[in-house]
Amino acid sequence: MSKKFQNIFFTFGLVVLSIMVYNLDFNDAWQKIQHAGYWFLAVVVLWAFLYIFNTAAWFTIIRSQTHGVEERRKISFLWLYKVTVSGFALNYATPGGLMGGEPYRIMELTPKIGTERATSSVVLYAMTHIFSHFWFWLISIFLYVFTQPINLAKGMMLAVVSVFCLSAIWFFLTGYKKGLAARVLNIVRHIPLIKRWAEPFIDSHKSELDRIDSQIASLHNQNPRTFLIVVLLELSCRICSALEIFFILLVLLPSANYFDCLLILAFTSLFANMLFFMPLQLGGREGGFLMSIKDLGLTLEVGIFVALLVRIRELIWTAIGLLLIKLDKKVEEDAR
């Protein structure tokens, strides 16, 4: 990627990050970090390992699309790890989530494997990342049913969420089989204001979109084992990320239950993703923590404690990701 675009991504992310840090209550944050002690350090370090799952999933997709030893040598796991962390940092800082990290990933990968394969691998990874969320939420519904008391209101809510998750899983499976790029843009071309841009873009790039869709479909149709590995890697990351909540709860509740942490994470991520248009999902994540913790019989103080430490961890890793954008050349040289 050119230095110009690197600076644009870095500056935009830095501005948004600065605004969010400015709105943080430093005294309260520092007190809670001190109270958490080494458990907070464990939470921050945990994500260095969780990003390995994400990188491995994307790396597997890219290797399934590249051929020959020389072509595969162009992309090292360490370099892709850097791009993964930076991409998620931009996603966290950008309203709309995928609006920031995915263009950055495509632009970084294009010089190595070309625009079409870079685009299809990024689209495939984004699809799989979202796809795993729906599976995680669906599994969490069964976990909730078997571990928590259910009344009529909760039963109706769980039924609605189940239908939503199953519908989304069906949509993504169809997209994996037939491709998704052209289908999504065909929907976009009917949206007011956007269709003026979308229609000429689709008409002028029809052959490229068809090739991208064929590459997307090939992972599911021709490499079902690879597809399963990628989905399991992303789903494993979702499940292991509940360790973050578990570590924080251990500070206040030595008898913390890991299954409860999975349910807290599932409900919080579902609620926060409903507010995808907010940078770092501000407010949605905190609200999800408070509601889910209250539903499991824990105090609001516990919810505030967990939500704040998770937010601080996100800010730390967002800063790390933005810094890695500026360290692009050094990381690439070290990887060779």
N, C-alpha and C positions, 0 to 999 in steps of 0.2 A: 504494500500500500504506500502511496506517496506521502511525503512528509506533511503536505497540506491537509490531507484528509485525516491523518493521525492527529494533527493539532485541532481540527474541528471536533472530532469525537472527544478528545481529551478535554478541551475547553468547555464544551457543552456539559459533559459529565461533572466536571469540577464545579461549575456554577451551580448546578442542581444540588450536588453534594454539600456545597458550602451553605446553601439556603437551609437544608435539612439539619445540618450541624448547628447552625445559628439558632434554630428553634428548639434545640435540646436543652433541658434543664441540667446544667453541668454538675451542680452540687448534688442533686438527687441521683444522677447517673453515677457519679464517683462513689457515693455512699453505697449504692447497690453493688457496684463492681468490687469494692472492698469487702462487702459482706459475702459475696460469692467466692472471693479468694481464688484458689487454684482451679475451682470448677469453671470459672469464666474463661480462664486460659485454655482449659480442656475443650470448651465450646468453640473457641476461635480456631484451635488446632484441628478440631474435628472436621471443619469444612475444607481444610487442605486435603483431607482424605476423601471427603464426599465428592469433591470436584474431579477426583480420579475416575469415579464411576461415570460422570458425565462425559469426560474426555474419552474414556474407553468406548463408550457407546458411539460417539461421533467418529472416533478413529476406526471403529469396525465398519461403519457405513462407508467411509472414504476408501478404505482398503478393498471393499467389495466392488467399488466402481473404478479402481485403478488397476492397471495391468503392467507387469514388468518390474524388475528389481529397481531400475534407475528411477522410474516414476514414483515408486513407493518411498524411495530414499529422500525424496524432496520434502516429505512431511514427517518430522520426528514427533514422538509422543510428547516430549518436553515443550516443543514449540506450540503444539496443538493445545496443551494444557494452559499455556499462557493466553492463547486466543480465547479458550473457553472461559477462563476466569474473567478476562476483560469483557467478553461478550455478555456474561451475566451481570457484571457491574453496570454496563450500559443499559441492560434491560431493567435493572432495579431503579436506575435513575431516570428512566424515560417514561412519561405518560403513555399508556398503551402497551407497555411491556416489550413486545417483540419489535417495536418500531426502531429501537436503537441497536441492540446487540446483533440482530441478524444481518442487516446491511454491512456492519463492521466485519462480521465473520466472512461474508461473501467476498468483500473487497480484499481481505487478507489472504484468502485461499485462492482467489482467481489467478494470480501470477504463477501458481504452482501446478494447477490442474485444469485451468481454463474456466471461463464464465459459466458454461452450462453445467459442468459437473460440480463446480463450487456451489452454484445455486441449488441444484438438486440435493446435494448432501446436506446443506444447511436447512432446506425445506423439510427433508426427511427427518433430520434430527429434531427440528422444532415440532414436527408432527408427533414423533415418538415421545418427546418430552411431555407434550400435552396429553397424548394417548395414555401414558403411564399414570398421569394424575387421575384420569377417570377410573382406571382399574384400581388405584389406591383408594379412591373414595368409595367405590363399589365394595371392595373387600372390607373397608372400615364399617360399612353399614351392617354387614353380617357380624362383624366383631361386636358392634354396639348391641345388636339384637340378642346375642348370646351372653353378654356380660352386664347389661344395664336393664333396669325396669322400663317397660314400654307402656304408655297410655295411648288413648285414641289420637290425641293431637300429634304426639311423637311418631306414632305409626303412620299417620297420613303424610307427615313431612318426609319420613324415610322412604315412603312409597314414591313420592314425587321425585326425590333426589335419585332414587334407583332408576326410574323411567328416564330421567334426564341423562344419567351416566350410560345406560344401555343404548340410548339413542345416539349419544356422542360416539360410543365405541363402534356402533354400526356404521356411522358416517365415516369414521377414520378408516375402518377396515375396507369400506368401499373405495375410499381415496387411495389406500395402499394398492388395491387391485387394479384400479383404472387410472391412477394419477390424480393429482389434486390441483396443480397449478392452474391449468386452463379452466377447470370447473369453478374454482374460487373467483378467478378474474371474470368469468362469464356472469357470475352473480354480481360482482362489483360494477360491471358495465351498466347495470340497471339502477344503480344508486344515484339519486340526484346529486349534482355538483361534481361527483367523482367520475361519472360516466363520460363526461366531455374529454377527460384525460385517458380513461381506460379503453375506450373504443378504438382510437387510432393506435394505441400501444399494442393491444391484442392483435389487431389486423396486421401490423408491421412485424410482429414477433411470433406469429402463429407457429412457424416451423420450429423455432427454438423452444417454445412452450411445449409442443408435442414431444420433442426429444427429452426435455426435462421430466415430463410425465412418464415417458417410457422408462427412464432411469429410476424414477420413484417406484413404479410398478414392479420393476425387475427385482428389487430387494425382497418383496413379499412373494412374488410368483416364482422366481428362479432360485432364490436363496432363503427358503423358509427357516432354515436353521440359524442363519445370520440374523434374520428378522427377529426370531425368538430371543437370541442372545442380547440384542440391542434393547428390546423391551424389558427383559429381565434385569439388565444392568440399570436401567432408569427406574424400574420399580424397586429394586434393591436400594437404590439411593434414597427414594422416598421413605422406605421403611427404616433405614439406618439413620436418617436425619431426625427421627424422633428421639435419638440419643441426646440431641441438643436440649430438648425440654426435660428429659430424664435427668441429665446432669444438673440443670438449674433447680429442678424440684428437690433434688437430694440435699440442697443447701438448707431448705426449710422443712422438708418431709423425708426423713431417712427411710421411711417405708413406702416411698413412691413406687407406683406400679407402671411398668413399661407399656402395658396394654392401654392404660389411661392416657399415656403420652401419645400413643398412636392416634387415639380418638381426638385428643386436643389438636394435634397437628392436622388431621384430616378435616375437622370442622373449621379450623382457623384458615387453612389454605383454600378451602372451598369458599368461605365468606370473603376472604381477601381477593380472590380471583374474580369475584363478582364486581369488585371495585378496581378492575384492571387499569382504568384510565388514570389512577392516581400514582404519582411518582413514589416508588418504594411502598406502594399500597398503603399510604399514610392513613391512619384511622381504621381502615378495614381490618388489618392484621391485629391491632390492639383490641378492637371490638370483638373479633373472633376469639381471641384468647380469653377475654373476660366472660363471654357468654358460654364458651365450652367448659371453662374451669368451674363456673357457677353450676352448670348442669351436672357436673361430676361431684358436686358437694364440697368443692374447695372454696376458700375465701377469696374475695375480690383483691385483697392485698397480695395474695399469691399470684393472681392473674396479672396484676400490674408489675410485679417483680419479674415474672417470666417475660412479659411483653417488652419491657424496657431493655432487658439484657439481650434479647433476640434482636431488637432494633439496633442496639449498639454494635452487635456482631455484624449485622448487615452493613452498617456504615463503615466498619473497619475493612470488610472484604470488598466493598465498593471502592474504597480508597486504594486498596491494593491492586484491584483490577485496573483502575485508571492509571496508576503508576506504571503498571506493566505495559500499557499502551506506549508510554514514552520510552520504555526500555526494550522496545521491539528488536532493534538491531543487535543489542548485546545478547539478548536471550537466543536469538537465531544463530549468532556466531558460536555461543557456548554449546548449542545443540549439535553443531557439525563436528 
